[in-house]
Amino acid sequence: MSSTMDYVKREAEEITGRTGRYIPLYRMANLTKAAQKITDQLVKADLAMTYEECMIVLDVVRGTIRAVTGEER
């Protein structure tokens, strides 16, 4: 009978093969919390934003990250 660690390792390999990366559950929980904070900032801002303006803000953030990491995706 396989242990939980064996199952997690197989799962990580399968997901990595499909997506090119694996994010452990504890890390995904942290990422989800960060995303929630960002979402709260966009929708609870003192200045009401439209969805289009939210997308502009996210594009600026994405562009900044790409610029500092040298990625062109």
N, C-alpha and C positions, 0 to 999 in steps of 0.2 A: 504494500500500500504506500502510495506517495505521500510525502509530507507536504505541508502547506508551502514551505520554502521551494520545493520542487515545482509545485503548481505555479507559484508566483514567477519563478524563473522561466518556465515554459510560456506563461502568459506574456511576460515582458519580451521574450524573443519573438513571439508571434506578432505582437503589436509593433515592435520595432521593424520587423520585416514588412508589415503593411504600411506603416506611416513614416518610417525612418527615425523614429524616436520613441522613448517610453518615459512617461512621467509617473513616478510612484504615487500611490494614493495620498500619502501625507503631503507630498509636494502639490498635488492637484488641489487639495483642501486649501493650502496657502494661496495658490493662484486664484482660486475662486473667491477667497476673501478679498484679495487685492482688486479683482474685477468688480466686486460689489461696491467697494469704496469708490472706485472710479465712476461707476454708474450712479451712485448716490450724488457725487459731485456734479455730474452732468444734469441730472433731473431735479435736484433740489437746490440748484444754484439760485442766488438772489435774483439774478436776471434770468427769466424764463427763456429756455432755448428750444428751438425747433429740432426735429430729428436731423434735418440737413445741417444745422449748426453743430449738433453733436458729432456728426460724421466729419465735419471740418476739423473739430478739435482732435478727434481720434487720428485723422490723417496727419495733422501736425505732429502729434506724439509719435506716430509710426515713422514719419519721415525723419524726425530727430534721432530716433533709435537707429534707423538705417544709416544715417550719416555718421554716427559715432562708432558703429560696428563695421562700416564699410560694405554692408550688404546692399544689393541692388534689386531685391525681390519686388 
